[in-house]
Amino acid sequence: MIYLLYSLHVLVCVFLILVVLLQQGKGADLSVFGGGSTQTAFGARGATTLLHKLTVTSFVIFILTTVSIAVLQGKSSSSVMSGLGATKGKAAAPVSAPIKATPVAPAPGASPAPAAAPPAGAAGAAGSAAPTAPAPAPKKP
């Protein structure tokens, strides 16, 4: 049923596009190309009336198929988010353990990097930070 509705919807869309493109604009009589020509196939006013009726009819069918597709798709019980309700009450496990930073010794012959200052809240238990010794200078070969 839904596939029949999809195919009807696509056909109506293509037909509506073609009918709208076939219509003559209001200022078409003033154009340089074909300004004085008459349309004798449908009569003087017949083409406008026929194309207008076809446009309105195809538009109504387009709206009806669009709404019916939306209603039929809304009634489906399957959803991507349907399985998330079961895991809502469980506690989430940590993704990974924290990574410890290990100091890296400078390469031989490289100048030592300046020591980083401890963070503001990293004071010791006694309230003062322990003094740090400067890094020894590398030996020259």
Beta strands, then each sheet from edge to edge (+ up, - down):
end
